[in-house]
Amino acid sequence: MHAKTDSEVTSLAPSSPTRSPRRAVYYVQSPSRDSHDGEKTATSFHSTPVLSPMGSPPHSHSSVGRHSRESSSSRFSGSLKPGSRKILPNDGAHKKGQKHCDVIEEEGLLEDEERGRGHRRRCYFLSFIVGFFVLFSFFSLILWGASRPQKPKITVKSITFEVFNIQAGSDSTGVATDMITMNSTVNMIYRNTGTFFGVHVTSTPLDLSYLQLNIGSGTINKFYQSRRSQRSLSIGVTGNGIPLYGSLSGLSSSTGTATIPIPLKLGFTVKSRAYVLGKLVKPKFYKTIDCNVTFDPKTINVAISLKNSCTYD
């Protein structure tokens, strides 16, 4: 008795009195990486029979199940596109951690940006302050430079002697000497040439001297002169009981009047201060005046012109 083949079994199956369950044949097509090899795919499809779970033993069923799951997973993994990511069991925790890190990073960036804005604000504020002071200083310098050429003009017109007496006397220590008493008035004109500022005017004492001996003195009271205006000033220069210690001996008569002309010198300094921009821009002007005066006994109470006798520095 020879072994029957599958074809004989199949052909005898209808005439068999007891029908055995027909085995269903399943074919699993394995993925082929060669897309152009269609014949191999077809051959693989027909040449890989898998027995039905109904006709296979229990161990064959589990084996086929595992093989099917592995094939399905391999097909699923093989069908993923390049660049796709596999979902892992702890992928949610990873995403949460990633989101937490992103939040921390974003907060850090916001803090850095806020610090940068604060730094920029401080820089802008300092730049504004520095720029303001630079512009203000430049503007003040322009005003100061523009005011410097506008110096006041002072003209000493004349001096008038009302009293000029030389008499014998004694000083505070009792020493006998000739003493002089004189009274005079100096006339002058002060003019402010400033076009946009007024000036405050003071002066040093007006000293009238013979040689190095001061025989009379006077002061100019402080005053304010508005822009582009002028005024006339009359300053009294007087001396009372000034000891001469022989300086003018032989120049006076018995009545105390001078017998010959006496050369004198008048000198003083006028100070002018302008307030161009409040007290921030205050140009100052100094004018030193020296005048040669010749007293003539015949000119008592007569104005002596000094227009051509004075120097202005």
Summary of the structure (lengths in Angstrom):
residues: 313
radius of gyration: 63.0
end to end distance: 157.9
largest distance: 196.0
contacts: 761
relative contact order: 0.10
helix: 32%
strand: 35%
